[in-house]
Amino acid sequence: MKRIIAVLILAATIATAGMPIKFVNSESLTGKRLAHRKGKYVVVEVIRGKCIDRKGNGRTRGGDYISYKRVRGHRKGARYTTYCVYANNNSIDDIVFRVDVSRK
């Protein structure tokens, strides 16, 4: 787990030229919060979810849809923590990097 987070931070640092990084839970992340960053920091969204069927469809803790189809070996009932790195701009839907980590 520490290795994955280190890779994520490295990717975010390279993509953003050393900007500060803020980890934010998906439940507290809003479009307004993303749109008003003004390029001061990079947001890494932390999403906790569960795969609900064999096709890779999932639900977050907040009840939103998330896909785990591209996670190798996904299975029904598996729990994941997803890290999404947003681009260093004020766009609210520009994810440049995503990592899904299986939780035990």
C-alpha positions as CSV (number, residue, x, y, z in Angstrom):
1,M,0.0,0.0,0.0
2,K,2.8,2.5,0.9
3,R,4.4,1.7,-2.5
4,I,1.2,2.5,-4.4
5,I,0.7,5.8,-2.6
6,A,4.4,6.7,-3.2
7,V,3.9,6.0,-6.9
8,L,0.8,8.1,-6.9
9,I,2.5,11.0,-5.2
10,L,5.4,10.7,-7.6
11,A,3.1,10.8,-10.6
12,A,1.2,13.8,-9.2
13,T,4.5,15.6,-8.5
14,I,5.8,15.0,-12.0
15,A,2.5,16.0,-13.6
16,T,2.3,19.2,-11.6
17,A,5.9,20.4,-11.3
18,G,6.1,20.1,-7.5
19,M,2.7,21.8,-6.6
20,P,1.3,21.0,-3.1
21,I,-0.9,17.9,-3.0
22,K,-4.2,17.7,-1.1
23,F,-5.9,14.3,-0.4
24,V,-9.7,14.8,-0.3
25,N,-12.4,12.2,0.5
26,S,-14.9,11.9,-2.3
27,E,-17.8,12.6,0.1
28,S,-16.4,16.1,0.8
29,L,-15.2,17.0,-2.7
30,T,-17.5,19.3,-4.6
31,G,-17.4,20.8,-8.1
32,K,-17.1,24.3,-6.5
33,R,-14.1,23.2,-4.5
34,L,-12.4,21.9,-7.7
35,A,-13.3,25.0,-9.7
36,H,-11.8,27.4,-7.2
37,R,-8.3,25.9,-6.7
38,K,-6.8,28.7,-8.9
39,G,-3.8,26.4,-9.6
40,K,-2.5,26.6,-6.0
41,Y,-2.6,22.8,-5.4
42,V,-3.3,19.5,-6.9
43,V,-6.3,17.5,-5.7
44,V,-6.1,13.7,-5.1
45,E,-9.6,12.3,-4.6
46,V,-9.9,9.3,-2.3
47,I,-12.9,7.1,-3.2
48,R,-13.9,4.0,-1.2
49,G,-16.1,1.6,-3.0
50,K,-17.3,-1.9,-3.5
51,C,-17.7,-4.1,-6.7
52,I,-21.4,-5.1,-6.8
53,D,-21.3,-7.6,-9.7
54,R,-19.1,-9.8,-11.9
55,K,-19.2,-7.2,-14.7
56,G,-17.2,-4.7,-12.6
57,N,-19.9,-2.3,-11.7
58,G,-19.5,-0.7,-8.3
59,R,-20.8,1.8,-5.8
60,T,-19.0,4.3,-3.6
61,R,-19.7,4.8,0.1
62,G,-21.8,7.8,-1.0
63,G,-23.9,5.6,-3.3
64,D,-22.4,6.9,-6.6
65,Y,-21.6,4.6,-9.5
66,I,-17.9,3.7,-10.2
67,S,-16.5,1.1,-12.6
68,Y,-14.0,-1.5,-11.7
69,K,-14.1,-3.2,-15.2
70,R,-10.4,-2.3,-15.8
71,V,-9.2,-3.7,-12.5
72,R,-7.6,-7.0,-13.2
73,G,-9.3,-9.8,-11.3
74,H,-12.2,-7.8,-10.0
75,R,-14.9,-9.8,-8.3
76,K,-18.3,-9.2,-6.7
77,G,-18.0,-8.0,-3.1
78,A,-14.4,-6.8,-3.5
79,R,-13.6,-3.5,-1.8
80,Y,-11.4,-0.9,-3.4
81,T,-9.8,2.5,-2.6
82,T,-9.5,4.6,-5.7
83,Y,-7.1,7.5,-6.0
84,C,-7.8,10.1,-8.7
85,V,-5.3,12.8,-9.5
86,Y,-6.9,15.9,-11.0
87,A,-5.1,18.1,-13.5
88,N,-3.5,21.3,-12.3
89,N,-6.2,23.6,-13.6
90,N,-9.7,24.6,-12.5
91,S,-11.5,21.9,-14.5
92,I,-13.8,19.7,-12.4
93,D,-13.6,16.6,-14.5
94,D,-10.0,16.4,-15.8
95,I,-8.5,13.3,-14.1
96,V,-5.0,12.6,-15.3
97,F,-4.2,9.5,-13.2
98,R,-6.2,6.8,-11.4
99,V,-5.1,4.0,-9.2
100,D,-7.4,1.3,-7.7
101,V,-6.1,-0.5,-4.6
102,S,-7.8,-3.6,-3.3
103,R,-8.7,-3.4,0.4
104,K,-8.7,-6.5,2.6
